[in-house]
Amino acid sequence: MSPIAVGGPELFIGDDSTYVALVRPELDAADEEVRAAAEQAGVSPEEFAGPGNVWALLTDVEDGEGDGFELPGLRDIEAEDFAERLLAGLAGAAPFTVEAGDVLRLDGRPTGDDWSFTAHVTPPEGHDGPAQSLETGPLPGARLLADIEAFRRSLV
């Protein structure tokens, strides 16, 4: 079976091997792969797809050890505020820190036209994953700005 297409707003900071991502996955209950997976799981496609309004924070580090957790209290307005503060930090062209509640602190530092980040992730109470810090390599500033703007537009 092919992978299920997941839509919804997503903001990835990093690259294919090391990243932190703020996502609100949305599955389409009418999608053929979703229907097949739901049947295999023994639930309705609507139940399998879920409400599509729960945010999650995902991480992956170079050794392929991904992790993540849901952020059930996070609202779109708060995700947009995080994106706006991230844009403001990038516009300042100096080291900055942006926080997303108690679960994420993102320290950005310019490296020429690029940016490097240290993400400090602290899982919420009840999640058994460890707190972690991860470093991204230099990321093109122009691409970051475009990704953040696309993320903000996806929230509308």
GROMACS elastic network, one bead per residue, 0.5 to 0.9 nm:
[ bonds ]
;  ai    aj funct       b0    kb
    1     4     6  0.86399   500
    1    33     6  0.76040   500
    1    36     6  0.88532   500
    1    37     6  0.89785   500
    2     5     6  0.89298   500
    2    33     6  0.73083   500
    3    33     6  0.75302   500
    4    27     6  0.81185   500
    4    31     6  0.84180   500
    4    32     6  0.88070   500
    4    33     6  0.56526   500
    4    34     6  0.63849   500
    4    37     6  0.85249   500
    5    26     6  0.89413   500
    5    27     6  0.71813   500
    5    28     6  0.83855   500
    5    31     6  0.83773   500
    5    33     6  0.80040   500
    5    34     6  0.83861   500
    6    25     6  0.60340   500
    6    26     6  0.57615   500
    6    27     6  0.54235   500
    6    28     6  0.79459   500
    7    10     6  0.84852   500
    7    24     6  0.81621   500
    7    25     6  0.57957   500
    7    27     6  0.63624   500
    7    28     6  0.81760   500
    8    23     6  0.72086   500
    8    24     6  0.54659   500
    8    26     6  0.50377   500
    8    27     6  0.82137   500
    8    52     6  0.78892   500
    8   154     6  0.73777   500
    8   155     6  0.84641   500
    9    22     6  0.81746   500
    9    23     6  0.57537   500
    9    24     6  0.54743   500
    9    25     6  0.70505   500
    9    26     6  0.84616   500
    9   150     6  0.87574   500
    9   151     6  0.59625   500
    9   152     6  0.82122   500
    9   153     6  0.87526   500
    9   154     6  0.54438   500
    9   155     6  0.63545   500
   10    21     6  0.68553   500
   10    22     6  0.56702   500
   10    24     6  0.64364   500
   10    25     6  0.78780   500
   10   151     6  0.61614   500
   10   154     6  0.82538   500
   11    20     6  0.83660   500
   11    21     6  0.54256   500
   11    22     6  0.52061   500
   11    23     6  0.63631   500
   11    83     6  0.86347   500
   11   147     6  0.69949   500
   11   148     6  0.67549   500
   11   150     6  0.86755   500
   11   151     6  0.59858   500
   12    15     6  0.79279   500
   12    19     6  0.65362   500
   12    20     6  0.59465   500
   12    22     6  0.66282   500
   12    23     6  0.82737   500
   12    58     6  0.89818   500
   12   147     6  0.80169   500
   12   148     6  0.88412   500
   13    18     6  0.85561   500
   13    19     6  0.54711   500
   13    20     6  0.54491   500
   13    21     6  0.61456   500
   13    22     6  0.87325   500
   13   117     6  0.80861   500
   13   136     6  0.77351   500
   13   139     6  0.83699   500
   13   144     6  0.78423   500
   14    17     6  0.78314   500
   14    18     6  0.57070   500
   14    20     6  0.66120   500
   14    21     6  0.83933   500
   14   116     6  0.85156   500
   14   117     6  0.80202   500
   14   135     6  0.83628   500
   14   136     6  0.52559   500
   14   137     6  0.71331   500
   14   138     6  0.83912   500
   14   139     6  0.69071   500
   15    18     6  0.55407   500
   15    19     6  0.57961   500
   15   136     6  0.73272   500
   15   137     6  0.79263   500
   15   139     6  0.79857   500
   16    19     6  0.70571   500
   16    60     6  0.85658   500
   16    62     6  0.87917   500
   17    60     6  0.66781   500
   17    61     6  0.60311   500
   17    63     6  0.78702   500
   17    64     6  0.71078   500
   18    59     6  0.74566   500
   18    60     6  0.51733   500
   18    62     6  0.53739   500
   18    63     6  0.87059   500
   18    64     6  0.83369   500
   18   134     6  0.73788   500
   18   135     6  0.73622   500
   18   136     6  0.61599   500
   18   137     6  0.83874   500
   19    58     6  0.79861   500
   19    59     6  0.55804   500
   19    60     6  0.53896   500
   19    61     6  0.66428   500
   19    62     6  0.88975   500
   19   119     6  0.85459   500
   19   134     6  0.77332   500
   19   135     6  0.81545   500
   19   136     6  0.67122   500
   20    57     6  0.71202   500
   20    58     6  0.56553   500
   20    60     6  0.66920   500
   20    61     6  0.88156   500
   20   119     6  0.71245   500
   20   121     6  0.86325   500
   20   134     6  0.83128   500
   20   136     6  0.89699   500
   21    56     6  0.80852   500
   21    57     6  0.56601   500
   21    58     6  0.50244   500
   21    59     6  0.62996   500
   21    60     6  0.88901   500
   22    55     6  0.71098   500
   22    56     6  0.59777   500
   22    58     6  0.65475   500
   22    79     6  0.81255   500
   23    54     6  0.85959   500
   23    55     6  0.56294   500
   23    56     6  0.53812   500
   23    57     6  0.64316   500
   23    58     6  0.76426   500
   24    52     6  0.67900   500
   24    53     6  0.63609   500
   24    54     6  0.58287   500
   24    56     6  0.62139   500
   24    57     6  0.89055   500
   25    52     6  0.59370   500
   25    53     6  0.76048   500
   25    54     6  0.74649   500
   25    55     6  0.72639   500
   25    56     6  0.80671   500
   26    49     6  0.71970   500
   26    50     6  0.79377   500
   26    51     6  0.77457   500
   26    53     6  0.75521   500
   26    54     6  0.89737   500
   27    30     6  0.87674   500
   27    31     6  0.79313   500
   27    34     6  0.72674   500
   27    46     6  0.89954   500
   27    48     6  0.83843   500
   27    50     6  0.74568   500
   27    51     6  0.86995   500
   27    52     6  0.68704   500
   28    31     6  0.53652   500
   28    32     6  0.89480   500
   28    34     6  0.69667   500
   28    35     6  0.89556   500
   28    45     6  0.84599   500
   28    46     6  0.82440   500
   28    49     6  0.64128   500
   29    32     6  0.81881   500
   29    34     6  0.59856   500
   29    35     6  0.64603   500
   29    38     6  0.88970   500
   29    44     6  0.86376   500
   29    46     6  0.52454   500
   29    47     6  0.83576   500
   29    48     6  0.75823   500
   29    49     6  0.55948   500
   29    50     6  0.86040   500
   30    33     6  0.86805   500
   30    34     6  0.71323   500
   30    35     6  0.66900   500
   30    45     6  0.74128   500
   30    46     6  0.84441   500
   31    34     6  0.52513   500
   31    35     6  0.62167   500
   31    36     6  0.87020   500
   31    45     6  0.87988   500
   32    35     6  0.51343   500
   32    36     6  0.62025   500
   32    37     6  0.86362   500
   33    36     6  0.50735   500
   33    37     6  0.60753   500
   33    38     6  0.84687   500
   34    37     6  0.51009   500
   34    38     6  0.59982   500
   34    39     6  0.85196   500
   34    45     6  0.63919   500
   34    48     6  0.74446   500
   34    49     6  0.71419   500
   35    38     6  0.50846   500
   35    39     6  0.61618   500
   35    40     6  0.86088   500
   35    44     6  0.77545   500
   35    45     6  0.51443   500
   35    46     6  0.86797   500
   35    48     6  0.82995   500
   35    49     6  0.89662   500
   36    39     6  0.51124   500
   36    40     6  0.61940   500
   36    41     6  0.86159   500
   36    45     6  0.82443   500
   37    41     6  0.61062   500
   37    42     6  0.85194   500
   37    43     6  0.88406   500
   37    45     6  0.80251   500
   37    48     6  0.79055   500
   38    42     6  0.59953   500
   38    43     6  0.52419   500
   38    44     6  0.58178   500
   38    45     6  0.51278   500
   38    46     6  0.84029   500
   38    47     6  0.79423   500
   38    48     6  0.55004   500
   38    49     6  0.82007   500
   39    43     6  0.60608   500
   39    44     6  0.69428   500
   39    45     6  0.74521   500
   40    43     6  0.78849   500
   41    44     6  0.86707   500
   41    48     6  0.81014   500
   43    46     6  0.82271   500
   43    47     6  0.63159   500
   43    48     6  0.63388   500
   44    47     6  0.51997   500
   44    48     6  0.61852   500
   44    49     6  0.86089   500
   45    49     6  0.60058   500
   45    50     6  0.85397   500
   46    49     6  0.51506   500
   46    50     6  0.62027   500
   46    51     6  0.82576   500
   47    50     6  0.51754   500
   47    51     6  0.81145   500
   49    52     6  0.72566   500
   50    53     6  0.83765   500
   51    54     6  0.74648   500
   52    55     6  0.84564   500
   53    72     6  0.83395   500
   53    75     6  0.83959   500
   53    76     6  0.87992   500
   54    70     6  0.68513   500
   54    71     6  0.65760   500
   54    72     6  0.53128   500
   54    73     6  0.78976   500
   54    74     6  0.74874   500
   54    75     6  0.83492   500
   55    69     6  0.87395   500
   55    70     6  0.58950   500
   55    71     6  0.51408   500
   55    72     6  0.62276   500
   55    73     6  0.81431   500
   55    74     6  0.63376   500
   55    75     6  0.78291   500
   55    76     6  0.85805   500
   55    79     6  0.89211   500
   56    68     6  0.68457   500
   56    69     6  0.55311   500
   56    71     6  0.51888   500
   56    72     6  0.78281   500
   56    74     6  0.87746   500
   57    67     6  0.84960   500
   57    68     6  0.53841   500
   57    69     6  0.56324   500
   57    70     6  0.64344   500
   57    71     6  0.70917   500
   57   103     6  0.85208   500
   57   104     6  0.86194   500
   57   121     6  0.88819   500
   58    66     6  0.73206   500
   58    67     6  0.58407   500
   58    69     6  0.66811   500
   58    70     6  0.87368   500
   59    65     6  0.83166   500
   59    66     6  0.54437   500
   59    67     6  0.52994   500
   59    68     6  0.58988   500
   59   121     6  0.84242   500
   59   134     6  0.86158   500
   60    63     6  0.81163   500
   60    64     6  0.61877   500
   60    65     6  0.57666   500
   60    67     6  0.63852   500
   60    68     6  0.85776   500
   60   134     6  0.84747   500
   61    64     6  0.56775   500
   61    65     6  0.58106   500
   61    66     6  0.64602   500
   61   134     6  0.67747   500
   61   135     6  0.84608   500
   62    65     6  0.73782   500
   63    66     6  0.85853   500
   67   129     6  0.74411   500
   68   123     6  0.81552   500
   68   129     6  0.82353   500
   69   123     6  0.70552   500
   69   124     6  0.80459   500
   69   127     6  0.71502   500
   69   129     6  0.87281   500
   70    73     6  0.89115   500
   70   124     6  0.88875   500
   71    74     6  0.56170   500
   71   124     6  0.83778   500
   72    75     6  0.82996   500
   74    77     6  0.83396   500
   74    78     6  0.64903   500
   74    79     6  0.72803   500
   75    78     6  0.53739   500
   75    79     6  0.65497   500
   75    80     6  0.88130   500
   76    79     6  0.50347   500
   76    80     6  0.61490   500
   76    81     6  0.85698   500
   76   155     6  0.65527   500
   76   156     6  0.89008   500
   77    80     6  0.50778   500
   77    81     6  0.61732   500
   77    82     6  0.87308   500
   77   155     6  0.83758   500
   78    82     6  0.62598   500
   78    83     6  0.86667   500
   78   100     6  0.83238   500
   79    82     6  0.51259   500
   79    83     6  0.63520   500
   79    84     6  0.87454   500
   79   100     6  0.81599   500
   79   152     6  0.84888   500
   79   155     6  0.85145   500
   80    84     6  0.61626   500
   80    85     6  0.86559   500
   80   151     6  0.82533   500
   80   152     6  0.60254   500
   80   155     6  0.73647   500
   81    84     6  0.50361   500
   81    85     6  0.62103   500
   81    86     6  0.85240   500
   82    85     6  0.52119   500
   82    86     6  0.61393   500
   82    87     6  0.86729   500
   82    98     6  0.73380   500
   82    99     6  0.73694   500
   82   100     6  0.63883   500
   83    87     6  0.61854   500
   83    88     6  0.86460   500
   83   148     6  0.63161   500
   83   149     6  0.82116   500
   83   151     6  0.78882   500
   83   152     6  0.69751   500
   84    87     6  0.50507   500
   84    88     6  0.62219   500
   84    89     6  0.86647   500
   84   148     6  0.83610   500
   84   152     6  0.83174   500
   85    89     6  0.61930   500
   85    90     6  0.86660   500
   85    98     6  0.65942   500
   85    99     6  0.88097   500
   86    89     6  0.50967   500
   86    90     6  0.62923   500
   86    91     6  0.86696   500
   86    96     6  0.87690   500
   86    97     6  0.83454   500
   86    98     6  0.63170   500
   86   106     6  0.88206   500
   86   108     6  0.89239   500
   86   148     6  0.81904   500
   87    90     6  0.51102   500
   87    91     6  0.61597   500
   87    92     6  0.87429   500
   87   144     6  0.88766   500
   87   145     6  0.69592   500
   87   148     6  0.73112   500
   87   149     6  0.86042   500
   88    91     6  0.50541   500
   88    92     6  0.63705   500
   89    92     6  0.52395   500
   89    93     6  0.71744   500
   89    94     6  0.75144   500
   89    95     6  0.76907   500
   89    96     6  0.57171   500
   89    97     6  0.74703   500
   89    98     6  0.77109   500
   89   108     6  0.78132   500
   90    93     6  0.57134   500
   90    94     6  0.76075   500
   90    95     6  0.85362   500
   90    96     6  0.80169   500
   90   108     6  0.79425   500
   90   109     6  0.87107   500
   90   110     6  0.82336   500
   90   115     6  0.82784   500
   90   141     6  0.78760   500
   90   144     6  0.88093   500
   90   145     6  0.80028   500
   91    94     6  0.83166   500
   92    95     6  0.80924   500
   92    96     6  0.82103   500
   93    96     6  0.87030   500
   93   109     6  0.80964   500
   93   110     6  0.63951   500
   94   108     6  0.82236   500
   94   109     6  0.64117   500
   94   110     6  0.62746   500
   95   107     6  0.72789   500
   95   108     6  0.54949   500
   95   110     6  0.64676   500
   96   106     6  0.82440   500
   96   107     6  0.58092   500
   96   108     6  0.53168   500
   96   109     6  0.66615   500
   97   105     6  0.68340   500
   97   106     6  0.55506   500
   97   108     6  0.62085   500
   97   109     6  0.89553   500
   98   104     6  0.82748   500
   98   105     6  0.58527   500
   98   106     6  0.52273   500
   98   107     6  0.66147   500
   98   108     6  0.81966   500
   99   102     6  0.75117   500
   99   103     6  0.80111   500
   99   104     6  0.56229   500
   99   106     6  0.61483   500
   99   107     6  0.86966   500
  100   103     6  0.62781   500
  100   104     6  0.50623   500
  100   105     6  0.64051   500
  100   106     6  0.83378   500
  101   104     6  0.65274   500
  101   105     6  0.81496   500
  102   105     6  0.78092   500
  102   121     6  0.85107   500
  102   122     6  0.68917   500
  102   123     6  0.83750   500
  102   124     6  0.77380   500
  103   120     6  0.79223   500
  103   121     6  0.54859   500
  103   123     6  0.57627   500
  103   124     6  0.65021   500
  104   119     6  0.68417   500
  104   120     6  0.56599   500
  104   122     6  0.63725   500
  104   123     6  0.85628   500
  105   118     6  0.81720   500
  105   119     6  0.58449   500
  105   120     6  0.50665   500
  105   121     6  0.66823   500
  105   122     6  0.86496   500
  106   117     6  0.65379   500
  106   118     6  0.58553   500
  106   120     6  0.63413   500
  106   121     6  0.86231   500
  107   116     6  0.83442   500
  107   117     6  0.54415   500
  107   118     6  0.51334   500
  107   119     6  0.63930   500
  107   120     6  0.81622   500
  108   115     6  0.65620   500
  108   116     6  0.58217   500
  108   118     6  0.66706   500
  108   119     6  0.86807   500
  109   114     6  0.86455   500
  109   115     6  0.56508   500
  109   116     6  0.54606   500
  109   117     6  0.63675   500
  109   118     6  0.87108   500
  110   113     6  0.69696   500
  110   114     6  0.59234   500
  110   116     6  0.64186   500
  110   117     6  0.88549   500
  110   138     6  0.84577   500
  110   141     6  0.86785   500
  111   114     6  0.50865   500
  111   115     6  0.54652   500
  111   116     6  0.68648   500
  111   138     6  0.69381   500
  111   139     6  0.89246   500
  112   115     6  0.76459   500
  113   139     6  0.86916   500
  113   140     6  0.65953   500
  113   141     6  0.57614   500
  113   142     6  0.80854   500
  114   138     6  0.55105   500
  114   139     6  0.51533   500
  114   142     6  0.81033   500
  114   144     6  0.89068   500
  115   136     6  0.87106   500
  115   137     6  0.78837   500
  115   138     6  0.51181   500
  115   139     6  0.51148   500
  115   140     6  0.64910   500
  115   141     6  0.60697   500
  115   144     6  0.85261   500
  116   135     6  0.74294   500
  116   136     6  0.56464   500
  116   137     6  0.54845   500
  116   139     6  0.62021   500
  117   134     6  0.81472   500
  117   135     6  0.58122   500
  117   136     6  0.53097   500
  117   137     6  0.73844   500
  117   138     6  0.79138   500
  117   139     6  0.86551   500
  118   133     6  0.66479   500
  118   134     6  0.56109   500
  118   136     6  0.65033   500
  119   132     6  0.80791   500
  119   133     6  0.54478   500
  119   134     6  0.53262   500
  119   135     6  0.65206   500
  119   136     6  0.81369   500
  120   131     6  0.75271   500
  120   132     6  0.59266   500
  120   134     6  0.67577   500
  121   130     6  0.86616   500
  121   131     6  0.56042   500
  121   132     6  0.53120   500
  121   133     6  0.61441   500
  121   134     6  0.83253   500
  122   129     6  0.87068   500
  122   130     6  0.73098   500
  122   132     6  0.67000   500
  122   133     6  0.88017   500
  123   126     6  0.81825   500
  123   127     6  0.59861   500
  123   128     6  0.77648   500
  123   129     6  0.65674   500
  123   130     6  0.69505   500
  123   131     6  0.61367   500
  123   132     6  0.87827   500
  124   127     6  0.58549   500
  124   128     6  0.87595   500
  125   128     6  0.80014   500
  127   130     6  0.84239   500
  129   132     6  0.88972   500
  136   139     6  0.76425   500
  138   141     6  0.88237   500
  139   142     6  0.88024   500
  139   143     6  0.76376   500
  139   144     6  0.71559   500
  140   143     6  0.53813   500
  140   144     6  0.63392   500
  140   145     6  0.88458   500
  141   144     6  0.50773   500
  141   145     6  0.62583   500
  141   146     6  0.86804   500
  142   145     6  0.52117   500
  142   146     6  0.62674   500
  142   147     6  0.86412   500
  143   146     6  0.50776   500
  143   147     6  0.60451   500
  143   148     6  0.85653   500
  144   147     6  0.50722   500
  144   148     6  0.61146   500
  144   149     6  0.85643   500
  145   148     6  0.52313   500
  145   149     6  0.61876   500
  145   150     6  0.86057   500
  146   149     6  0.51740   500
  146   150     6  0.61133   500
  146   151     6  0.85548   500
  147   150     6  0.50922   500
  147   151     6  0.61109   500
  147   152     6  0.86717   500
  148   152     6  0.62212   500
  148   153     6  0.86872   500
  149   152     6  0.50636   500
  149   153     6  0.62458   500
  149   154     6  0.86398   500
  150   153     6  0.51116   500
  150   154     6  0.61922   500
  150   155     6  0.89043   500
  151   154     6  0.51042   500
  151   155     6  0.66785   500
  152   155     6  0.53801   500
  152   156     6  0.73468   500
  153   156     6  0.56583   500
